[in-house]
């Protein structure tokens, strides 16, 4: 084995071991870590939706320009253009759904972050209940997003 690889492996295992059994981890820190990770994952979904739009537009334009340039009329170009337009539409709807989820998370984050450094237990409890309510309101959307991400991965 390589010495660098062993060092990385030891660091990762040590981090995972400490992260799973850390008794100093409080409910506040776990809640804020969960809230921030959910926010970042939703933000990444917005970015992937923008990429889907960009690729959809790019392939649609190249397919249409290939037809307008005097190229041969092929069924493959039309199918590619139709598939690209569908990708554009899916990317646009993905962004709309992600922004809807992101807006609710931003409201919860801002309500919890405006508190002073020792965050009271009531604020954390209110944040947890708000997260559960936000999840329940958007349960169908989140399931679709999980399914699409699983299939895409």
Secondary structure, 3 states (H helix, E strand, C coil): CCHHHHHHHHHHHHHHHHHHHCCCCCHHHHHHHHHHHHHHHHHHHHHHHHHHHHHHHHHHHHHHHHHHCCCCCCHHHHHHHHHHHHHHHHHHHHHHHHHHHHHHHHHHHHHHHCCCCCCCHHHHHHHHHHHHHHHHHCHHHHHHHHHHHHHHC
